[in-house]
Amino acid sequence: MSAGYVRACALSVLQEDVPKKVELNGVPVAIVRTDEGVFAINDICSHANVSLSEGEVEDCMIECWLHGSSFDLRTGKPSGLPATRPVAVYPVKIEGDDVLVSVNQEN
């Protein structure tokens, strides 16, 4: 396993555009598989303390179900109000069927 990376889940359990919530080293993370790849983003909305993994995913964006802010899975940046602060995104590696994430370093 790569240094600093921990196993988040099996690649085979990820459905496209369906977030999977995991906790890695005490950090809540949403793992999302899209047609662009696999992404790991902090699971807590920067506007309201709610889980992003309960929201919808479309066009590499995850939407907060509570107030509708969307965050880019690649950068963590919000696309519009009410959220103004980005959420952390984390590096992902795929090794075999393992999805590995490093929550110690942000992209």
N, C-alpha and C positions, 0 to 999 in steps of 0.2 A: 504494500500500500504506500502511496506517495506521502512524504512527510507533510504534516499539517492537515492532511485530509482524513475525514472520517466517513464511513459508509453511511449513506442516508437511507437508501432503499435499493431494491432490485429494479433495474431498468425495465424488466418485463412486466412489472406491476403498474407502470405509469401509462395511463390512457392519454391520448393527445388532447391538450387543452383542458385537462382536469387536474387542478392543483392537489397535491398530496402534502398534508401537514406532518412535519417531523420535528423533533427537538434534538439539536446537536450541541453537546457541551452546554446545555442550559439555554440555548438560543432557539426561539421558535422560527422555523424556516418553512417556506412553501416551495416545494419542488414541482416544476412544471415542464412537461414535454410538449414542444410545439414542432411545427414543420421546420423550424430554424435550429432546433437543438433542445438541450435540456438546460434549464435555468434554475438557480436557487436565489430566492429573494427573502428578505426578512418578512415574517408573516404578520407583523403588526403594522397597521396603517399609521402613517405619520400624523394624520389629522385626528383620528379617533382611535382609541385603544381597542380595536377589533381585529379579528383574524381575516387577513386577505385571502387565505386559502378557501374561504367560504364563498368567494366571489366568482364571477365569470371571467373566462380568458378568451380573448379574441385579438387577432393581429399582433401577437407578442406583447399584449397589454393585459394586466390583471386589474379587475375593477373591484373596489371596495363596495361590498353589498350595502353598507349602511348609508353612505352619503353620495356614492357614485364617482368618487375620484378614481382615476385609472393610473397605474404605474407601469412604466416600460420595464419589461422583464430583463432587458439587456443592461439598462443603466440605473433603474430604480427611480427615475425622475417622474414626477406627476405630470399628467397631461393637462390638468386644469383644476380649478377650485372644487371643493374647499381646501384640498391639500395643497400646501406650498413647499413642503420639505420632501426631499427624496427619501426613500427607504434603502437600506443597504442591500447590495447584491453580492453574491459570493462566488468565487471560482468553482467550477465543476469539472470533474474528470470522469470519464467512463472507462472502466477497466473490466472487460468481460461483460457480465450482467450486473455489475456493481456501479451505482451512482455514488461518486465520492465528492464531498463538499468540504471546503476549507472555510470555516467560520472565523478563523483567526485573521484572515486577510480579506479586505473588501476589494472588489474590482473598481 
